Structures are given as C-alpha cells and as structure tokens.
Amino acid sequence: MSSFTHLNSANVGTFLNSFDTVLTDCDGVLWLGSKAVPGAAAAIAKLKNLGKKIFYVTNNSTKSRDEYLKKFHGLNFEANKDEIYSTSYAAACYLQDINFDKKVYIVGSRGIAEELDNVKIKHSGVGPDFATNGSIDYVHEGVNLDPEIGAVLVGFDDYFSYNKIMKASSYLKKPDCLFLATNTDETFPVGLDHLTMPGTGSLVASIKVASDRNPIVLGKPVPYLFEAIAKRHAIQPERTIMIGDRLNTDILFGANCGLKTLLVLTGIASEIDVEEIQKHGSSEDKKMIPDYYTDSIGSLAKFIDN
C-alpha cells in the first residue's frame, strides 16, 4: 500500500531523485478546459531542466497529437509531438501493432479520425448521425451497414446518438469485429462544482449493454498506454512516476504499471477520497492510494525553486 506522503520543500529532493521519467495526465492536472493550472508550465519546464523525460498521457480522445501540440504551445508548455500519448493516438498504435487491415466504425471525434488517417487506416462514422423522422422510421427505411467494418472504436462524441448506438452494436454482432474503447472515464473535470459533464464511459456503457460485448480498453487504468510508450522509448517502470488528478484512472494506472504516483488536487479527487479508501477500502481499492500528493503541479515548481 502507498504511504500517501504530502509533498513539500523538505522531501522534494528525495522525491525528484526517485524517478527519471514523468508521465502526466492533462485535464485536471495541467489545465482545466482552456486555462492552464497556475504554475503548471513552469513545473514541466523545471522538470525538463533537471533532465527528466516527460510524456503527456491523456484519456481524452477528442484531439489528434497535432491539435494537442497547438494547445500545449498556446498555454506555454514545452512539448513535442513524440511526447504526446492521447487515446486517439493509442487507438492508432494498437491497430497498427495488430496489423489491422479492415475499416473502423468510429463513435468519436475528428481527433481519432486524424490519427487513423496518419497510419492509413480507413474509417467512417465521425460527425452527426441523427434520424430526422425518428429512429423507428429510420430502421424501416433501411440502415446501410458497411461490410468492410472490422472494428468499432468508441471515444468521446459530441454527436452521440441513438443511430450510432444502433450501428455500433449491429457491427458488433459479428464475433470477429473488434470492440475498442479509448477509455471508460465517468466524467470530465470542468472546474464547476454544480455541473457534471459525462465522460466517454457513459457512451461506452450504452454500446456495451446493446451489443452484450465487453470492449478492449486502451486508456488508463489499463496498462496499454504505458506499453505503447515503453515500446517506442527506453523507459524503466521503477524509475517512472505518474502524475494525475483521478484515483481510478491515473493513480490506478500507475499502480497497474509498477510506477510511482503523485496525486494533484486540482481535478477530480480530494484528500478525503483517499482517506476514505485508507479507512474503508478493500485491498484492491488501496491500489488507488498515491505515493505522494500535493495541491497542484504548480506547487512542485515552488518546491524545486526552494
């Protein structure tokens, strides 16, 4: 079980000496929506100046790496394309790794489509698909299913609809059709206490129920993202730390991959959540207890300076 140590200026030296590579989540850690977390860009810069390798590991599939790079630079973060591992890119990596040669039905965004285009995998499904006269009429008018589809890939989709659930679950009636999910996050961190923004997990769940199939999940806490990075870069799990704001994805991902973990309190999880697991959690739940925690990644920049 992790010790859940409060990171501060007194123990930051020991902390920094314990890893060479940083994997960091983005939403809720580096930024909230379109605004950077104060001090986050400075913290990343200081870690790089100390010789740490940085990889940006996000379950968010809405953007391609090129689009993410624009956001990083727009918010003054030091980043290059090879450091970005979004689940849109992870999907492309996975399909490439298994030599997939069919077509993908995407329930998701343009970011996924762009990453599949980059590896020359054909796809369809991105964009609006609503029945103007109601779904029952739409069915009786005839639903055209593409016989070339060999995988259904579900990410976050602003145009999610009944038609998309129907098509995805119909494709998945074929046993050899792959069912892939970028992640199963319940919500997005939006920084507004009164508002709940449902995450990709809500979309995946509806297709899972309709198809009676379980997806292969590519995002955190499943280890695939770490495996994809380790396959392409020389990193050691025992010398790597995962920084995140969510216990059941980021911190559990770190535990599942044998990494050290740092929880920041700028996103989903709170100190109270961790204390509750310490008191009442099962042995499996206790894998979500981080090694360290701090108010924000910006605090890390101050500790390094001091």
C-alpha positions in Angstrom: 0.0 0.0 0.0 1.2 3.5 -0.8 2.2 5.8 2.0 0.3 8.9 0.8 3.0 11.4 1.7 2.4 15.1 1.4 5.0 16.5 -1.0 6.7 19.6 0.4 10.0 21.5 0.1 11.6 19.2 2.8 11.1 16.0 0.9 11.1 17.2 -2.7 14.8 16.2 -3.1 14.1 12.6 -2.2 11.0 12.7 -4.5 12.9 14.1 -7.5 15.8 11.6 -7.1 13.3 8.6 -7.3 12.4 8.9 -11.0 13.9 9.7 -14.4 10.6 9.8 -16.4 7.4 11.6 -15.8 4.0 10.5 -17.2 1.4 13.3 -16.6 -2.3 13.5 -17.2 -3.5 16.7 -18.8 -7.1 17.6 -18.0 -7.3 18.5 -14.3 -3.5 18.4 -13.9 -2.0 20.8 -16.5 -5.2 22.6 -17.4 -8.9 22.9 -16.7 -10.7 23.5 -20.0 -8.9 26.2 -21.9 -7.0 27.6 -18.9 -3.6 26.3 -17.6 -3.3 25.4 -14.0 -1.2 28.2 -12.4 2.5 27.2 -12.4 1.9 24.0 -14.4 4.0 25.1 -17.4 6.8 26.3 -15.1 6.8 22.9 -13.3 7.1 21.0 -16.6 10.0 23.3 -17.7 11.8 22.8 -14.4 11.4 19.0 -14.6 12.9 19.0 -18.1 15.8 21.2 -17.0 16.5 18.6 -14.3 16.9 16.1 -17.2 13.5 14.3 -16.7 11.8 12.7 -19.7 8.2 13.9 -20.0 5.3 12.2 -21.6 1.8 13.6 -21.7 -0.7 10.7 -21.2 -4.3 11.6 -21.5 -7.6 9.6 -21.8 -9.1 12.4 -23.8 -9.6 11.3 -27.4 -11.1 14.4 -28.9 -7.9 15.8 -30.3 -5.1 14.5 -32.5 -1.5 14.9 -31.4 -1.1 17.9 -33.8 -4.1 19.6 -32.2 -2.8 18.8 -28.7 0.5 20.3 -29.7 -1.2 23.6 -30.6 -2.9 23.6 -27.2 0.3 22.9 -25.3 2.2 25.7 -27.1 -0.8 28.0 -26.8 -0.7 27.5 -23.0 3.1 27.9 -22.9 4.0 24.3 -22.2 7.2 22.8 -23.6 6.1 19.8 -25.6 6.8 18.0 -28.9 4.6 15.5 -30.8 6.6 12.4 -29.7 5.8 13.2 -26.1 2.0 13.2 -26.5 0.1 9.9 -25.9 -3.6 10.6 -26.2 -6.0 7.7 -26.5 -6.8 8.8 -30.1 -3.1 8.1 -30.9 -3.2 4.9 -28.7 -6.0 3.6 -30.9 -3.9 4.1 -34.0 -0.9 2.4 -32.3 -3.0 -0.5 -31.2 -4.5 -1.2 -34.6 -1.1 -0.7 -36.2 0.5 -3.1 -33.7 -2.0 -5.9 -34.6 -1.7 -5.3 -38.4 -5.3 -4.4 -38.7 -6.3 -4.2 -42.4 -10.1 -3.6 -42.3 -12.2 -0.5 -41.8 -13.1 1.2 -38.4 -16.5 2.5 -37.4 -15.8 5.4 -35.1 -18.1 6.7 -32.4 -15.9 9.6 -31.6 -14.3 12.8 -32.8 -12.2 14.1 -35.6 -9.1 13.6 -33.5 -9.4 9.8 -33.7 -10.0 10.1 -37.5 -6.9 12.1 -38.0 -4.7 9.6 -36.1 -6.1 6.7 -38.1 -5.5 8.7 -41.3 -1.9 9.1 -40.3 -1.4 5.3 -40.3 -3.6 4.9 -43.4 -6.5 3.0 -41.7 -9.9 3.5 -43.3 -12.8 4.6 -41.2 -16.3 6.1 -41.1 -18.8 7.4 -38.6 -17.4 10.8 -37.5 -19.9 13.6 -37.4 -23.7 13.9 -36.9 -26.0 10.9 -37.5 -29.5 11.7 -36.3 -32.8 10.3 -37.6 -34.9 13.3 -38.7 -38.2 11.3 -38.6 -37.5 9.2 -35.5 -35.4 6.1 -35.1 -38.2 3.6 -35.8 -38.9 5.1 -39.3 -35.1 5.2 -39.9 -34.8 1.5 -39.2 -37.7 0.6 -41.6 -36.3 2.9 -44.3 -33.2 0.7 -44.2 -29.9 1.0 -42.3 -26.9 0.6 -44.5 -24.1 -1.3 -42.7 -20.7 -1.3 -44.3 -19.4 -4.9 -44.8 -15.8 -3.7 -44.6 -16.1 -2.7 -41.0 -13.9 -4.8 -38.8 -13.7 -2.7 -35.6 -15.9 -0.4 -33.6 -13.9 2.3 -31.8 -15.7 4.4 -29.1 -14.3 7.7 -27.8 -16.0 10.9 -26.7 -18.5 12.1 -29.3 -20.3 15.4 -29.3 -22.8 14.0 -31.8 -23.5 10.8 -29.9 -27.0 9.5 -31.0 -29.3 6.5 -30.9 -28.4 5.8 -34.5 -24.7 5.5 -33.5 -25.5 3.0 -30.7 -27.6 1.0 -33.2 -24.9 0.9 -35.9 -22.1 0.1 -33.4 -24.0 -2.7 -31.7 -25.1 -4.1 -35.1 -21.5 -4.2 -36.3 -20.5 -5.9 -33.0 -22.9 -8.8 -33.7 -20.1 -10.2 -35.8 -17.9 -12.1 -33.3 -14.7 -11.1 -35.2 -15.5 -7.4 -35.1 -13.2 -5.7 -32.6 -14.8 -3.6 -29.9 -12.3 -0.9 -28.7 -12.8 2.0 -26.2 -10.5 4.9 -25.8 -11.4 5.0 -22.1 -14.2 4.5 -19.6 -13.9 7.8 -17.6 -17.2 8.6 -15.9 -16.8 12.4 -16.1 -14.7 15.2 -17.3 -13.1 17.7 -14.8 -14.6 21.0 -15.7 -13.8 23.0 -12.6 -17.5 23.8 -11.9 -18.9 22.2 -8.7 -22.5 22.5 -9.8 -22.0 20.8 -13.2 -21.4 17.1 -14.1 -20.0 16.5 -17.6 -20.5 12.9 -18.5 -17.3 11.2 -19.9 -16.7 8.6 -22.5 -17.6 5.8 -20.1 -21.2 6.9 -20.4 -21.1 6.3 -24.2 -19.2 3.1 -24.0 -21.6 1.7 -21.4 -24.6 2.1 -23.7 -22.9 0.3 -26.6 -21.7 -2.4 -24.2 -25.2 -3.0 -23.0 -26.8 -3.0 -26.5 -24.1 -5.3 -28.0 -23.6 -7.6 -25.0 -19.9 -7.2 -25.6 -17.0 -6.0 -23.4 -14.6 -3.6 -25.1 -10.8 -3.7 -25.2 -10.0 -0.5 -23.2 -6.9 1.4 -24.4 -6.8 4.2 -21.9 -5.9 4.4 -18.2 -6.0 2.5 -15.9 -5.4 -0.4 -18.4 -1.6 -0.7 -18.9 -1.7 -0.4 -22.8 -0.7 3.3 -22.9 2.4 2.6 -20.8 3.2 -0.4 -23.0 2.9 1.7 -26.1 5.3 4.3 -24.7 7.7 1.7 -23.5 7.7 0.0 -26.9 8.8 3.3 -28.5 11.0 4.8 -25.9 13.6 3.5 -23.4 12.0 3.9 -20.0 12.1 1.9 -16.8 8.8 1.5 -14.8 10.7 1.5 -11.5 12.2 4.9 -12.4 8.9 6.4 -13.7 6.2 8.5 -11.9 2.6 9.0 -12.9 1.0 12.4 -12.1 -2.7 12.6 -12.1 -5.9 14.0 -10.6 -8.1 10.9 -10.7 -7.7 7.9 -8.4 -9.5 5.2 -10.5 -7.6 6.1 -13.7 -4.3 7.9 -13.2 -3.3 6.5 -9.8 -4.6 3.0 -10.5 -2.8 3.1 -13.9 0.5 3.9 -12.1 -0.1 1.0 -9.7 -1.0 -1.4 -12.5 2.2 -0.5 -14.4 4.5 -0.5 -11.4 5.1 3.2 -11.3 5.4 5.7 -8.5 2.4 8.1 -8.3 1.6 11.7 -7.4 -1.9 13.0 -6.9 -2.7 16.6 -7.5 -5.9 18.1 -6.1 -6.8 20.4 -9.0 -9.2 18.0 -10.7 -11.4 15.1 -9.6 -10.0 13.5 -6.5 -9.6 15.0 -3.0 -7.7 14.2 0.2 -11.0 13.0 1.7 -11.4 10.5 -1.1 -8.0 8.9 -0.4 -8.6 8.9 3.4 -11.9 7.1 2.8 -10.1 4.4 0.9 -7.5 4.1 3.6 -10.2 3.6 6.2 -12.8 1.5 4.4 -11.3 0.4 1.0 -10.7 -3.2 0.0 -7.1 -4.4 -0.7 -7.9 -3.8 -4.4 -9.2 -0.3 -3.7 -6.0 0.5 -1.8 -4.1 0.3 -5.1 -5.6 3.7 -5.8 -3.7 5.3 -2.8 -1.0 7.5 -4.3 2.6 7.6 -3.1 2.6 11.4 -2.9 0.0 14.2 -3.1 0.2 18.0 -3.5 -2.3 20.8 -4.0 -1.3 21.3 -7.7 1.5 20.6 -10.1 2.3 24.3 -9.7 3.4 23.6 -6.1 6.1 21.4 -7.5 7.7 24.3 -9.3 7.8 26.3 -6.0 9.3 23.3 -4.1 12.0 22.9 -6.8 12.9 26.6 -6.5 13.2 26.4 -2.7 
